[in-house]
Amino acid sequence: MLDYEDVLAAREHVEQVAVRTPLNYSHSFSRLTGAEINLKLENTQRTGAFKIRGAMNRIAALTDEERERGVVTASAGNHAQGVALAATRAGVDSTIVMPKYAPVSKVEATKRYGGDVVLHGIDYDEAQAHAHELEREEDRVYVHAFEDERVMAGQGTIGLEIAEQCPEVDTVVVPIGGGGLISGVATAMKGALDDVRVVGVQAAGADSAARSMEEGERVELSGVDTVADGIAVREVGEHTFPYIRERVDEVVTVDDEAIAETLTLLLERSKTVVEGAGAVALAAVLEERFDYEEGEVIVPALCGGNVDMNTLITVILRGLVRMGRYLKVSLELKDRPGELERVATIIAREDANVYALTHDRTSRDIAVDAADLEIELETHGHEHAAEVVAALEEAGYEVEVEA
């Protein structure tokens, strides 16, 4: 079994390439929650995520013969970059299998770090199956994203840093995909501090670990569906699950709407960019998915910042919708002069701002003497959005709220 001494030993290898990431107290999120929130900014790590830690510790352990054979792995993006960089630094050839729909930014970054990228499958599990085929066909060494004690130990060095940076911590909140990160962090935290709670968080659309904890055995999902692609795994690891059961106090889930809102809040309040998987830990705190006390010292691990720009735009929009600051409505107008001005006057009177509008007179779904109007609005919150809709309806329009 992986122990505290293994994590301590991993630090020597990890520090050759990884940086010690900041732990920042957040006034904004502390006010919002009533707890003392300290953000572990692993999104500022080299390669933009914690994965370089485990990859470096695993690559450092290769024998000369294994180095000659080269390595292969599968990843949705962050592990890919970690392995590519660690292997390149060690002079080892690397092949990285990524899902076909992996974010373009992660694919391109992996190539820049020296990895030979192969796109295969619709998700991590299909990419992994193909990577194992290449392992056999090309006699490469497989570097697993989480089913490896050396990888877990490398990821656990985050826990060593948290214990040193915030020894008064009560609760550490950690994302779970396959379970390598939380296995290492929980091992480090329980070894370094006498009384600390470790809470794991999964996306509701990829909740294998949460279900497995409930069932007492590993549960494999038929598929995954979440904006948090970095933790979109169908089944928690066979080797990691025992660590989660033994060393993690609780596993909870958050939905994509909460993830989107948290990502948006981090941008606005902390000027911090994270990916979906990087937002889940803080989202669990904000959504009160586990119990905590007033003034409790909590460290959510923001584990990655490699978000695709197109995805970021979509996620921010969803976050604004959830916060009541973006409203999209459609209504039918009489096709006559002044009607559009009448709607605009109502919106202006209610102090809402128009992002964009579409005026369509040709739709087959409306009368010949009518026009379909779709408006995107900036609003100040849910109450204000409701007031805008009510004002339009009071003026006689049938309003359909789309977002």
Legacy VTK file of the C-alpha trace (Angstrom):
# vtk DataFile Version 3.0
C-alpha trace
ASCII
DATASET POLYDATA
POINTS 403 float
0.000 0.000 0.000
1.098 3.541 -0.752
2.192 5.304 2.436
3.320 8.720 3.620
6.995 7.873 3.157
6.352 7.131 -0.530
4.920 10.614 -1.006
7.881 12.170 0.780
10.252 10.214 -1.479
8.357 11.355 -4.573
8.978 14.999 -3.770
12.647 14.773 -4.811
11.672 13.722 -8.339
8.637 15.987 -8.612
10.581 19.115 -7.674
12.876 18.613 -10.659
10.139 19.902 -12.949
6.997 20.876 -11.002
6.635 24.157 -9.151
5.341 24.726 -5.637
1.958 26.264 -6.375
0.452 29.108 -4.288
-2.195 28.698 -1.615
-4.215 31.919 -1.440
-6.793 32.994 1.111
-10.001 34.110 -0.631
-11.899 36.941 1.046
-14.706 36.668 -1.518
-15.390 32.963 -1.111
-14.911 33.125 2.637
-17.650 35.776 2.804
-19.914 33.715 0.561
-19.563 30.530 2.609
-18.792 31.634 6.165
-15.778 29.325 6.129
-12.119 30.273 5.786
-11.440 29.413 2.146
-7.848 28.936 0.976
-7.491 28.100 -2.718
-4.719 25.697 -3.731
-3.863 27.106 -7.157
-2.650 23.999 -8.929
-4.015 25.526 -12.130
-0.784 27.588 -12.119
1.332 24.431 -12.256
3.612 23.737 -15.221
1.473 22.223 -17.990
-1.485 23.892 -16.268
-2.417 20.969 -14.005
-1.224 18.663 -11.228
-0.601 15.720 -13.576
3.042 16.627 -14.157
3.738 15.569 -10.562
2.691 11.946 -10.962
4.087 11.670 -14.466
7.490 12.923 -13.367
7.663 10.500 -10.438
6.732 7.573 -12.697
9.131 8.464 -15.519
11.960 8.880 -13.009
11.496 5.260 -11.963
11.985 3.798 -15.468
14.898 1.428 -15.916
17.386 1.988 -18.746
15.728 -0.816 -20.703
12.274 0.744 -20.238
13.567 4.129 -21.341
14.738 2.571 -24.593
11.296 1.063 -25.216
9.482 4.366 -24.755
6.185 5.029 -23.011
2.527 5.198 -23.992
-0.489 6.509 -22.141
-4.091 7.629 -22.551
-5.489 10.918 -21.340
-8.226 13.475 -21.842
-5.501 16.120 -21.796
-3.767 16.954 -18.525
-2.017 13.636 -17.938
-1.088 13.723 -21.617
0.810 16.968 -21.161
2.455 15.773 -17.966
3.740 12.558 -19.509
4.874 14.325 -22.688
6.902 16.902 -20.759
8.342 14.442 -18.228
9.313 11.984 -20.963
10.869 14.652 -23.163
12.960 15.951 -20.246
14.155 12.394 -19.594
14.949 11.716 -23.254
12.176 9.113 -23.527
9.928 8.720 -26.577
6.216 9.108 -25.741
2.990 8.240 -27.526
-0.171 9.805 -26.130
-3.654 8.538 -27.056
-6.365 11.147 -26.550
-10.126 11.032 -27.268
-11.121 12.428 -30.649
-13.062 15.200 -28.960
-10.360 16.240 -26.497
-10.032 20.040 -26.281
-7.866 21.358 -29.102
-5.798 23.399 -26.657
-4.810 20.252 -24.738
-3.976 18.328 -27.906
-1.753 21.101 -29.235
-0.044 21.598 -25.867
0.753 17.873 -25.665
2.392 18.031 -29.081
4.431 21.064 -28.037
5.736 19.173 -25.020
7.090 16.498 -27.373
4.411 13.809 -27.292
3.314 11.888 -30.402
-0.476 12.337 -30.215
-2.917 9.714 -31.486
-6.621 10.652 -31.456
-8.885 7.662 -30.842
-12.298 6.974 -29.283
-15.068 9.180 -27.922
-13.890 9.266 -24.291
-10.998 8.385 -21.979
-11.934 4.711 -21.680
-11.888 4.101 -25.443
-8.619 6.007 -25.749
-7.152 3.877 -22.969
-8.145 0.635 -24.690
-6.314 1.743 -27.831
-3.274 2.823 -25.809
-3.039 -0.686 -24.371
-3.122 -2.057 -27.921
-0.139 0.152 -28.784
1.560 -0.965 -25.569
1.424 -4.573 -26.773
2.117 -3.906 -30.448
5.073 -1.551 -29.908
6.346 -3.029 -26.612
6.076 0.292 -24.812
5.781 0.937 -21.083
2.292 2.027 -20.103
2.125 5.053 -17.801
-1.335 4.954 -16.275
-3.064 8.198 -15.371
-4.052 6.912 -11.912
-3.623 3.128 -11.487
-0.001 3.397 -10.402
1.385 3.913 -6.888
4.247 6.072 -8.154
1.781 8.323 -9.976
-0.373 8.537 -6.849
2.682 9.390 -4.744
3.644 12.161 -7.149
0.159 13.662 -7.040
0.280 13.409 -3.260
3.011 16.038 -3.093
0.176 18.576 -3.388
-0.903 17.374 0.037
2.591 17.909 1.438
2.492 21.512 0.217
-0.979 22.129 1.659
0.113 20.768 5.053
3.101 23.125 5.054
1.276 26.155 3.672
-1.850 25.787 5.830
-1.140 23.532 8.846
-4.366 24.718 10.497
-6.494 23.238 7.681
-9.635 21.377 8.771
-10.871 20.079 5.409
-9.187 19.502 2.055
-11.509 19.147 -0.952
-10.171 17.242 -3.951
-11.609 16.320 -7.382
-11.959 12.638 -8.290
-11.749 11.132 -11.753
-9.950 7.821 -11.650
-8.828 8.513 -8.094
-5.061 8.918 -8.357
-4.984 12.514 -7.131
-7.154 12.013 -4.071
-5.406 8.751 -3.168
-2.067 10.557 -3.035
-3.385 13.717 -1.364
-5.336 11.787 1.291
-2.247 9.694 2.046
-0.141 12.832 2.423
-2.704 14.751 4.500
-3.411 11.899 6.910
0.323 11.326 7.307
1.255 14.979 7.793
-1.576 16.175 10.069
-3.335 14.519 12.970
-6.869 15.769 12.454
-7.817 16.649 8.881
-10.818 15.716 6.770
-10.504 14.829 3.076
-13.616 15.249 0.892
-13.709 14.010 -2.692
-15.849 15.614 -5.399
-17.093 14.240 -8.707
-19.195 15.671 -11.503
-22.741 14.293 -11.303
-22.402 13.093 -14.891
-19.326 11.004 -14.054
-19.956 9.802 -10.508
-18.442 6.323 -10.419
-16.521 6.890 -7.173
-19.563 8.316 -5.383
-21.710 5.365 -6.453
-18.934 2.932 -5.606
-18.686 4.338 -2.080
-22.434 3.849 -1.659
-22.357 0.300 -3.029
-19.148 -0.761 -1.303
-17.672 -1.965 -4.588
-16.578 -0.392 -7.854
-19.398 0.692 -10.145
-18.807 1.136 -13.879
-20.912 3.728 -15.678
-22.304 3.087 -19.153
-21.151 6.564 -20.187
-20.150 9.966 -18.866
-21.556 13.412 -19.590
-19.986 16.465 -17.991
-18.270 19.732 -18.815
-15.474 18.572 -16.483
-13.662 16.509 -19.118
-10.582 16.071 -16.937
-12.492 13.825 -14.516
-14.890 12.218 -17.019
-14.023 8.584 -16.239
-16.492 5.695 -16.372
-14.996 3.754 -13.481
-12.876 4.661 -10.483
-9.558 2.804 -10.431
-9.180 -0.716 -9.129
-6.002 0.293 -7.266
-7.226 3.701 -6.153
-10.613 2.654 -4.779
-9.181 0.960 -1.645
-7.350 4.197 -0.785
-10.526 6.213 -1.270
-12.522 3.876 0.977
-9.839 3.875 3.666
-8.531 7.455 3.615
-11.253 9.698 2.158
-13.950 10.799 4.591
-16.712 11.576 2.118
-17.384 11.699 -1.639
-19.984 14.124 -3.038
-21.110 15.305 -6.477
-21.913 18.612 -8.175
-23.825 19.188 -11.398
-22.575 20.999 -14.481
-24.597 24.132 -13.693
-22.811 24.486 -10.346
-19.459 23.856 -12.032
-20.184 26.531 -14.640
-21.236 29.070 -12.029
-18.153 28.384 -9.905
-15.835 28.722 -12.898
-17.478 32.068 -13.689
-17.192 33.245 -10.075
-13.505 32.314 -9.977
-12.908 34.429 -13.052
-14.862 37.367 -11.680
-13.949 37.279 -7.982
-10.440 35.775 -7.966
-9.248 36.541 -11.513
-8.446 32.832 -11.748
-8.931 30.629 -14.825
-9.754 26.969 -14.240
-11.196 24.165 -16.317
-14.349 22.300 -15.334
-12.467 19.693 -13.303
-10.585 22.506 -11.601
-13.820 24.084 -10.355
-15.556 21.065 -8.807
-13.885 21.240 -5.384
-14.897 24.842 -4.770
-18.324 24.172 -6.297
-18.933 21.510 -3.641
-18.173 24.077 -0.933
-20.363 26.788 -2.465
-23.221 24.324 -2.979
-22.811 23.000 0.591
-22.585 19.458 -0.681
-20.988 18.459 2.608
-21.413 19.855 6.101
-18.947 22.396 7.438
-18.936 24.858 10.301
-18.683 28.626 10.443
-15.009 29.568 10.381
-13.831 26.114 9.310
-10.545 26.244 7.388
-11.146 24.647 3.987
-8.697 24.139 1.121
-10.334 23.354 -2.250
-7.775 22.109 -4.778
-8.142 23.916 -8.107
-6.469 21.083 -9.950
-6.297 22.366 -13.530
-6.531 25.425 -15.736
-6.355 23.933 -19.233
-9.721 25.048 -20.525
-10.427 25.291 -24.231
-11.418 28.835 -25.195
-14.572 27.742 -27.030
-15.570 25.663 -24.030
-14.818 28.577 -21.708
-17.213 30.842 -23.610
-20.001 28.265 -23.344
-19.355 27.542 -19.681
-19.258 31.236 -18.733
-22.585 31.755 -20.504
-24.109 28.848 -18.566
-22.676 30.297 -15.383
-24.240 33.693 -16.079
-27.595 32.026 -16.780
-27.458 30.247 -13.430
-26.584 33.513 -11.706
-29.510 35.285 -13.389
-27.233 37.632 -15.293
-27.999 36.425 -18.810
-31.503 36.091 -20.186
-32.557 34.828 -23.576
-36.206 35.207 -24.567
-38.301 34.896 -27.698
-41.639 36.508 -28.498
-43.913 37.083 -31.460
-44.439 40.626 -32.771
-46.984 42.108 -35.091
-45.130 42.881 -38.328
-45.701 46.619 -38.343
-43.606 49.797 -37.893
-42.717 50.718 -34.328
-43.256 47.269 -32.775
-39.568 46.556 -32.305
-39.086 50.025 -30.807
-41.901 49.296 -28.346
-40.145 46.164 -27.087
-36.810 47.987 -26.852
-38.443 50.758 -24.815
-39.813 48.235 -22.311
-36.413 46.597 -21.953
-34.685 49.965 -21.487
-37.271 51.014 -18.901
-36.500 47.858 -16.922
-32.775 48.708 -17.047
-31.744 45.578 -18.959
-29.038 45.660 -21.616
-29.343 44.000 -25.028
-26.475 41.699 -26.057
-27.991 40.683 -29.374
-31.293 40.188 -31.134
-32.640 38.271 -34.113
-35.713 39.512 -35.984
-37.192 36.884 -38.334
-40.200 37.587 -40.586
-39.862 34.398 -42.659
-40.378 31.600 -40.116
-43.089 29.102 -41.093
-44.075 28.776 -37.427
-45.594 32.257 -37.217
-48.452 34.095 -38.933
-47.877 35.939 -42.193
-48.394 39.305 -40.501
-46.045 38.537 -37.594
-42.318 38.358 -36.858
-40.316 36.218 -34.472
-37.999 38.158 -32.127
-35.221 36.532 -30.110
-33.365 38.743 -27.617
-30.282 38.100 -25.495
-30.169 40.332 -22.427
-27.800 41.244 -19.638
-29.675 41.284 -16.317
-28.658 41.905 -12.710
-29.925 38.694 -11.140
-32.878 36.308 -11.072
-35.253 38.878 -9.603
-34.359 41.444 -12.252
-34.710 38.860 -15.040
-38.177 37.967 -13.762
-39.123 41.657 -13.717
-38.096 42.054 -17.378
-40.187 39.051 -18.420
-43.152 40.291 -16.377
-42.971 43.743 -17.998
-43.037 42.234 -21.488
-45.952 39.990 -20.589
-47.839 42.919 -19.048
-47.468 44.708 -22.384
-49.311 41.822 -24.031
-46.436 39.703 -25.356
-46.270 35.935 -24.891
-42.690 35.426 -23.722
-40.767 32.184 -23.938
-37.668 32.069 -21.748
-34.911 30.068 -23.442
-32.098 30.719 -20.960
LINES 1 404
403 0 1 2 3 4 5 6 7 8 9 10 11 12 13 14 15 16 17 18 19 20 21 22 23 24 25 26 27 28 29 30 31 32 33 34 35 36 37 38 39 40 41 42 43 44 45 46 47 48 49 50 51 52 53 54 55 56 57 58 59 60 61 62 63 64 65 66 67 68 69 70 71 72 73 74 75 76 77 78 79 80 81 82 83 84 85 86 87 88 89 90 91 92 93 94 95 96 97 98 99 100 101 102 103 104 105 106 107 108 109 110 111 112 113 114 115 116 117 118 119 120 121 122 123 124 125 126 127 128 129 130 131 132 133 134 135 136 137 138 139 140 141 142 143 144 145 146 147 148 149 150 151 152 153 154 155 156 157 158 159 160 161 162 163 164 165 166 167 168 169 170 171 172 173 174 175 176 177 178 179 180 181 182 183 184 185 186 187 188 189 190 191 192 193 194 195 196 197 198 199 200 201 202 203 204 205 206 207 208 209 210 211 212 213 214 215 216 217 218 219 220 221 222 223 224 225 226 227 228 229 230 231 232 233 234 235 236 237 238 239 240 241 242 243 244 245 246 247 248 249 250 251 252 253 254 255 256 257 258 259 260 261 262 263 264 265 266 267 268 269 270 271 272 273 274 275 276 277 278 279 280 281 282 283 284 285 286 287 288 289 290 291 292 293 294 295 296 297 298 299 300 301 302 303 304 305 306 307 308 309 310 311 312 313 314 315 316 317 318 319 320 321 322 323 324 325 326 327 328 329 330 331 332 333 334 335 336 337 338 339 340 341 342 343 344 345 346 347 348 349 350 351 352 353 354 355 356 357 358 359 360 361 362 363 364 365 366 367 368 369 370 371 372 373 374 375 376 377 378 379 380 381 382 383 384 385 386 387 388 389 390 391 392 393 394 395 396 397 398 399 400 401 402
